[in-house]
Amino acid sequence: MGARGFGALAIALAFYALCASAGKAAPSPQASGDSYFVLGLAPREAHIVIASGTVTNGMFSRSAASTVMRFRTSADAIENGFVVGKIRGGTTLGLVSVSDRTNWPDPKYSLCGPHARMLTFTPPPGAVVYITSLKFRHADRSFSPSYKDDIDTARAFLMAHYPELAEKLKQGRYNLVTGSAACSAKD
């Protein structure tokens, strides 16, 4: 392989490394107002969308300028059934959608609309919080969530992958609210 071939290979490997880390919250020094959140997720082969917004009268809404985070197993952002995200503390987040990548076509569970119950949470500034673990199951053409709190498993995951965050981990709080019909705009 000539110099061109090695150059092209180096560019391709650098691009692959960049794509593989997209969406992943690599631990970095925590600014005073930043927070990390940990969310367990099954199925492990998934694509989830979390967006910032507000909760008013028990309903989640997001604005056109909301922060949108996408986590995919293909981008290595969902590791061993956990998502680790970083956000400005005090920001309200809602789990807008979940797609199961193990089946085609991808069953998608949208948590927006008048009958859906959306998981929302607001990590406090400077905190590392475990929210909950969600398990989405298929049943008769539906894709529905169940919730389980398991901070010990989340802490063990952090010890293995992000040890600098594990010592700070605390149990976070979440709410299940109604998602407005517009909360999933373009997701």
Salt bridges, closest charged atoms under 4 A:
ASP34 OD2 - LYS86 NZ 3.80
ASP34 OD1 - ARG88 NH1 3.85
ASP76 OD2 - LYS24 NZ 3.49
GLU79 OE1 - LYS24 NZ 3.62
GLU79 OE1 - HIS161 ND1 3.59
ASP100 OD2 - HIS138 NE2 2.56
ASP106 OD2 - ARG101 NH1 2.17
ASP187 OD2 - ARG62 NH1 2.33
ASP187 OD1 - ARG70 NH2 2.71
